[in-house]
Amino acid sequence: MSISRRNLLAGAGAGAITLAMPLRSAWAQSKAEFQYKYANNLPTTHPMNTRAQEMADAIKNETSGRVEIAIFPNSQLGSDTDMLSQVRSGAIDFFTLSGLILATLVPASSITGIGFAFENYDAVWKALDGDLGTHVRTQIAKANLVAMDKIWDNGFRQITSSTKPIQTADDLKGFKIRVPVSPLWTSMFKAFDSSPASINFNEVYSALQTRIVDGQENPLAIIATAKLNEVQKYCSITNHMWDGFWFLANRKAWEALPENLRGIVARNINAAGMKERADVAELNATLQKGLTTAGMLFNDTKPDSFRNRLRQAGFYAEWKGKLGEEAWAMLEKYSGKLA
């Protein structure tokens, strides 16, 4: 299925209404043997939800109606931290979450977001579809969660601001920036002498609108679909970290599925993740032009100034110590020497 930029960024339409349908209504006439809830924090127009709906439809069809997955996008079931708690307890069956936020429970998952580690997508997918991804999934399993084989793409992150463009590390000194609830994000921006504030994504727009913070950082696809350009003037292309979404399952719910059904569900989730990766890459190639037309001002940056500041501040050495020699060696296999 070809997904156009217009379709992805359009307002809530029939597909969005389907995604937002209340659970009781959605399942009122269902005869599914396994009725599961999948939640995420992204707008209905983001590629994640478009592909997830296709995935849910395919799973229902291939299991002859035995497995039905209702999708709850846009933080309908709570903040990231709320939904992480719910997927652990079984109140939610599936949940997609950034590895950097998951790090509050599984510290090893933060390794994929180390600042300026990945130069491009080629390095990202070699690492995450290779031994680094296997390492993180093994650690996630110890937290009684199941992570699907293919991590979904969130993208390389950029810094936006309502006050000034960010061009070098010096511009971040004292800068009030929203960061997700994650130790790594806070640590990195403190290394830049910024003033990071940990705020869940469902509160980001209002925090920017009311000037609780002056800026935030996210991939272009999220900046556009969440309409953050309405409350931010500048976007600085920093590519300061890559971020992805682990597709997580509650272990008890996952193991309740017979093995043949687990195979169908996993295969479709992973296939949808691969399509979502391609969608995000396509979107990122066109979004800067669209956001510029909408009035956002873009600027390039000097990556070496940021990377050197992190080295000087001891950021890489600190996280190498936290994550361990083995995991760090796996990272540097793809990133090159950091610490």
C-alpha positions as CSV (number, residue, x, y, z in Angstrom):
1,M,0.0,0.0,0.0
2,S,1.4,3.4,-1.0
3,I,0.9,6.1,1.7
4,S,1.2,9.7,0.6
5,R,2.4,12.6,2.7
6,R,-1.0,14.1,2.4
7,N,-2.7,11.0,3.7
8,L,-0.3,10.8,6.6
9,L,-0.6,14.4,7.7
10,A,-4.3,14.9,7.0
11,G,-6.7,15.5,9.9
12,A,-8.7,12.8,11.6
13,G,-10.6,10.9,8.9
14,A,-12.4,7.6,8.8
15,G,-9.3,5.7,9.5
16,A,-8.5,7.8,12.5
17,I,-12.0,7.3,13.9
18,T,-11.5,3.5,13.6
19,L,-8.3,3.8,15.6
20,A,-9.9,5.9,18.3
21,M,-13.0,3.7,18.7
22,P,-13.8,2.9,22.3
23,L,-13.0,-0.6,23.3
24,R,-16.5,-1.7,24.3
25,S,-18.0,-0.4,21.1
26,A,-15.2,-1.9,19.0
27,W,-15.7,-5.4,20.5
28,A,-19.4,-5.3,21.1
29,Q,-20.1,-7.7,18.2
30,S,-16.7,-9.5,18.2
31,K,-16.5,-13.2,18.5
32,A,-12.7,-13.1,18.7
33,E,-11.1,-15.7,21.0
34,F,-8.3,-13.3,21.9
35,Q,-9.1,-9.6,22.2
36,Y,-6.1,-7.5,22.7
37,K,-5.4,-3.8,23.3
38,Y,-2.5,-2.0,21.6
39,A,-1.6,1.5,22.8
40,N,0.8,4.2,21.7
41,N,1.5,7.9,22.1
42,L,1.4,9.1,18.5
43,P,-1.3,10.9,16.5
44,T,-3.6,8.8,14.3
45,T,-1.9,10.3,11.2
46,H,1.6,9.0,12.0
47,P,2.8,6.1,9.9
48,M,2.9,4.0,13.1
49,N,-0.9,4.0,13.4
50,T,-1.5,3.7,9.7
51,R,0.6,0.5,9.5
52,A,-0.7,-0.8,12.8
53,Q,-4.3,-0.7,11.5
54,E,-3.2,-2.7,8.4
55,M,-1.4,-5.1,10.8
56,A,-4.4,-5.6,13.0
57,D,-6.6,-6.2,9.9
58,A,-4.2,-8.7,8.5
59,I,-3.9,-10.6,11.9
60,K,-7.7,-10.8,12.2
61,N,-8.0,-12.1,8.6
62,E,-5.1,-14.6,8.9
63,T,-6.3,-16.0,12.2
64,S,-9.9,-16.4,10.9
65,G,-11.1,-13.8,13.4
66,R,-9.5,-15.6,16.4
67,V,-7.2,-12.6,17.3
68,E,-8.5,-9.1,17.3
69,I,-6.4,-6.1,18.2
70,A,-8.0,-2.7,19.1
71,I,-5.7,0.3,18.7
72,F,-5.6,3.2,21.1
73,P,-3.4,6.0,19.7
74,N,-2.5,9.5,20.8
75,S,-2.0,8.6,24.5
76,Q,-5.7,7.7,24.9
77,L,-4.8,5.3,27.7
78,G,-2.4,7.5,29.6
79,S,1.1,9.0,29.5
80,D,4.1,6.9,28.5
81,T,4.9,6.0,32.1
82,D,1.3,5.1,32.7
83,M,1.1,2.8,29.7
84,L,4.4,1.2,30.5
85,S,2.9,0.3,33.9
86,Q,-0.2,-1.0,32.3
87,V,1.5,-3.2,29.8
88,R,3.5,-4.7,32.7
89,S,0.3,-5.4,34.7
90,G,-1.6,-6.7,31.7
91,A,-4.1,-3.8,31.5
92,I,-2.6,-3.2,28.0
93,D,-1.5,-6.1,25.9
94,F,0.8,-4.4,23.4
95,F,2.6,-1.1,23.6
96,T,5.2,0.7,21.5
97,L,7.7,2.7,23.5
98,S,11.0,4.5,22.9
99,G,14.0,2.5,24.2
100,L,15.1,5.6,26.0
101,I,12.0,5.9,28.0
102,L,11.9,2.1,28.5
103,A,15.3,2.6,30.1
104,T,13.6,3.7,33.3
105,L,12.7,-0.1,33.6
106,V,15.4,-1.7,31.3
107,P,18.6,0.5,31.6
108,A,20.3,-1.3,28.7
109,S,17.6,-0.1,26.2
110,S,19.0,3.5,26.4
111,I,22.1,2.4,24.4
112,T,20.3,3.0,21.1
113,G,20.0,6.7,21.8
114,I,23.5,7.6,22.8
115,G,24.1,11.1,21.4
116,F,25.6,11.4,18.0
117,A,26.3,7.6,17.9
118,F,24.8,6.8,14.5
119,E,25.8,8.6,11.4
120,N,23.0,7.4,9.2
121,Y,20.2,4.8,8.9
122,D,22.5,2.2,7.4
123,A,24.4,2.1,10.7
124,V,21.1,2.1,12.7
125,W,19.6,-0.9,11.0
126,K,22.8,-2.9,11.0
127,A,23.0,-2.4,14.8
128,L,19.4,-2.9,15.7
129,D,18.7,-5.8,13.4
130,G,22.0,-7.3,14.5
131,D,23.7,-8.1,17.8
132,L,23.0,-4.8,19.5
133,G,19.3,-5.3,19.0
134,T,19.5,-8.9,20.2
135,H,21.3,-7.7,23.3
136,V,18.6,-5.1,24.1
137,R,15.7,-7.6,23.5
138,T,17.4,-10.1,25.9
139,Q,17.5,-7.4,28.6
140,I,13.8,-6.5,28.0
141,A,12.8,-10.1,28.4
142,K,14.3,-10.0,31.9
143,A,11.7,-7.4,32.8
144,N,8.9,-9.9,31.9
145,L,8.1,-8.2,28.6
146,V,8.4,-9.6,25.1
147,A,10.0,-7.3,22.4
148,M,9.3,-8.1,18.8
149,D,12.3,-8.7,16.5
150,K,12.0,-5.5,14.4
151,I,12.1,-2.1,16.2
152,W,9.9,0.5,14.6
153,D,11.4,3.9,13.5
154,N,10.9,7.2,15.3
155,G,13.8,8.9,13.4
156,F,16.7,11.1,14.0
157,R,15.8,13.8,16.3
158,Q,16.0,17.6,15.7
159,I,15.9,20.5,18.2
160,T,13.1,23.1,17.9
161,S,12.9,26.5,19.6
162,S,10.6,29.4,20.0
163,T,13.5,31.8,20.8
164,K,16.5,31.2,18.7
165,P,18.2,28.8,16.3
166,I,20.6,26.2,17.8
167,Q,23.8,26.1,15.7
168,T,26.5,25.0,18.1
169,A,26.8,23.5,21.6
170,D,27.2,27.0,23.1
171,D,23.6,27.8,22.0
172,L,22.3,25.2,24.3
173,K,23.7,26.7,27.5
174,G,20.8,27.6,29.8
175,F,18.3,26.6,27.1
176,K,15.0,25.4,28.6
177,I,14.2,22.2,26.7
178,R,11.6,19.5,27.1
179,V,13.0,16.0,27.2
180,P,11.2,12.7,27.6
181,V,11.1,11.0,31.0
182,S,14.5,9.3,30.5
183,P,17.8,9.5,32.4
184,L,19.8,9.5,29.2
185,W,18.1,12.6,27.7
186,T,18.5,14.5,31.0
187,S,22.1,13.5,31.3
188,M,22.9,14.5,27.7
189,F,21.3,18.0,27.9
190,K,22.9,18.6,31.3
191,A,26.2,17.9,29.6
192,F,25.4,20.8,27.3
193,D,24.6,23.0,30.3
194,S,21.0,23.2,29.3
195,S,18.0,23.2,31.6
196,P,16.1,20.0,30.6
197,A,12.6,19.4,31.9
198,S,11.2,15.8,31.8
199,I,7.7,16.0,30.4
200,N,5.5,13.2,29.0
201,F,4.7,13.6,25.3
202,N,0.9,14.2,25.8
203,E,1.8,17.4,27.6
204,V,4.5,18.7,25.2
205,Y,2.3,21.0,23.1
206,S,0.8,22.8,26.1
207,A,4.3,23.1,27.7
208,L,5.6,24.8,24.6
209,Q,2.5,27.0,24.2
210,T,2.7,28.3,27.7
211,R,6.5,28.7,27.6
212,I,7.2,26.4,30.4
213,V,10.0,25.4,28.1
214,D,11.5,27.2,25.1
215,G,12.1,24.2,23.0
216,Q,11.9,20.4,22.5
217,E,13.5,17.8,20.3
218,N,11.8,15.2,18.1
219,P,12.0,13.7,14.6
220,L,10.4,15.7,11.8
221,A,7.5,13.3,11.4
222,I,6.4,13.9,15.0
223,I,7.0,17.7,14.8
224,A,4.7,17.7,11.8
225,T,2.0,15.2,12.9
226,A,1.8,16.7,16.4
227,K,1.8,20.3,14.9
228,L,4.6,21.5,17.1
229,N,5.5,24.0,14.4
230,E,2.4,26.0,15.6
231,V,4.2,26.7,18.8
232,Q,7.9,26.6,17.7
233,K,9.6,29.0,15.2
234,Y,13.0,27.4,14.6
235,C,14.1,23.9,13.8
236,S,17.8,23.1,13.9
237,I,18.9,19.9,12.1
238,T,21.1,18.4,14.7
239,N,20.4,14.6,14.2
240,H,21.7,14.4,17.8
241,M,20.2,10.9,18.4
242,W,18.3,8.2,16.7
243,D,15.2,6.9,18.4
244,G,13.0,3.9,17.8
245,F,10.0,2.2,19.2
246,W,10.2,-1.3,20.7
247,F,6.9,-3.2,20.0
248,L,6.3,-4.7,23.5
249,A,3.9,-7.4,24.6
250,N,2.7,-8.4,28.0
251,R,4.3,-11.8,28.6
252,K,1.2,-13.4,30.0
253,A,-1.0,-12.2,27.1
254,W,1.6,-13.2,24.6
255,E,2.1,-16.7,26.0
256,A,-1.7,-17.2,26.1
257,L,-1.7,-17.3,22.3
258,P,-1.2,-20.8,20.8
259,E,2.2,-21.1,19.1
260,N,0.7,-21.0,15.6
261,L,-1.1,-17.8,16.4
262,R,1.9,-16.2,18.0
263,G,3.8,-16.8,14.7
264,I,1.1,-15.0,12.7
265,V,0.9,-12.1,15.1
266,A,4.7,-11.7,15.3
267,R,5.2,-11.9,11.5
268,N,2.6,-9.2,10.9
269,I,3.9,-6.9,13.6
270,N,7.4,-7.2,12.2
271,A,6.3,-6.7,8.6
272,A,4.3,-3.6,9.6
273,G,7.4,-2.3,11.4
274,M,9.5,-2.6,8.3
275,K,6.9,-0.7,6.3
276,E,6.7,2.0,8.9
277,R,10.5,2.4,8.7
278,A,10.1,3.1,4.9
279,D,7.2,5.5,5.6
280,V,9.2,7.5,8.1
281,A,12.2,7.7,5.7
282,E,9.9,8.9,2.9
283,L,8.2,11.5,5.2
284,N,11.5,12.9,6.4
285,A,12.6,13.4,2.9
286,T,9.7,15.8,2.2
287,L,8.7,17.3,5.6
288,Q,11.3,20.0,5.8
289,K,9.9,21.6,2.7
290,G,6.3,21.4,4.1
291,L,7.2,22.8,7.5
292,T,9.2,25.6,5.8
293,T,6.2,26.5,3.7
294,A,4.2,26.6,7.0
295,G,6.6,29.2,8.3
296,M,9.2,27.2,10.3
297,L,12.8,28.4,9.9
298,F,15.4,25.7,9.5
299,N,19.2,25.8,10.0
300,D,22.1,23.5,9.7
301,T,24.4,22.8,12.7
302,K,28.0,21.9,13.5
303,P,27.9,18.3,14.8
304,D,31.5,18.3,15.9
305,S,30.9,21.1,18.4
306,F,28.2,19.0,20.1
307,R,30.1,15.7,20.0
308,N,33.3,17.4,21.4
309,R,31.2,19.0,24.2
310,L,29.8,15.6,25.2
311,R,33.4,14.1,25.3
312,Q,34.7,17.0,27.4
313,A,31.7,16.8,29.8
314,G,32.4,13.0,30.3
315,F,29.0,12.0,28.9
316,Y,30.3,9.1,26.9
317,A,32.6,7.9,29.6
318,E,29.7,8.0,32.1
319,W,27.4,6.0,29.9
320,K,30.0,3.5,29.0
321,G,30.4,2.8,32.7
322,K,26.6,2.5,33.2
323,L,26.0,0.2,30.2
324,G,29.1,-1.9,30.5
325,E,32.1,-2.8,28.3
326,E,30.3,-5.5,26.4
327,A,27.3,-3.5,25.3
328,W,29.5,-0.4,24.6
329,A,31.8,-2.5,22.3
330,M,28.7,-3.6,20.4
331,L,27.6,0.1,20.0
332,E,31.1,1.2,18.8
333,K,31.1,-1.6,16.3
334,Y,28.6,0.5,14.4
335,S,29.2,4.0,15.6
336,G,33.0,4.2,15.7
337,K,34.9,5.3,18.7
338,L,32.9,7.5,21.1
339,A,34.4,7.4,24.6
